[in-house]
Amino acid sequence: VQLQASGGGLAQAGGSLRLSCVASGRTFSSYALGWFRQAPGKEREFVAVISRSGETTRYLDSVEGRFTVSRDNVKNAVYLQMGSLKPEDTAVYYCAAVRTGNPDAVFLITRTYEYWGQGTQVTVSS
């Protein structure tokens, strides 16, 4: 599967952005999905993950309550709605996918994921 992320840009602190990631292929619903980010000089970290069914989600503590991950298995897309943005949210954001037989499983570890999008830059100014 190929992933194409978009929606990044420049936002002010307290503002909002919505990231989108569209996948190719006809088996999108077979994949658990995740959003990850990498700031300069730091390791890539998970931000939000969602199960195949969309029923299970997990968030990085620092984004809980501010970010929402969702997916549309008809449109082959996963979204990350980001609100109350902070300068520390500045990073390159990546979407990722891993095939799983469990419709409710989520995966938080970066190396678990098989496919990655190209990344989209999010910059939050104070």
Helices and strands as residue ranges (DSSP letters): E 3-6, E 9-12, E 17-23, G 28-30, E 31-38, E 45-50, E 57-59, G 61-63, E 67-72, E 77-82, G 87-89, E 91-99, G 110-112, E 115-116, E 120-125
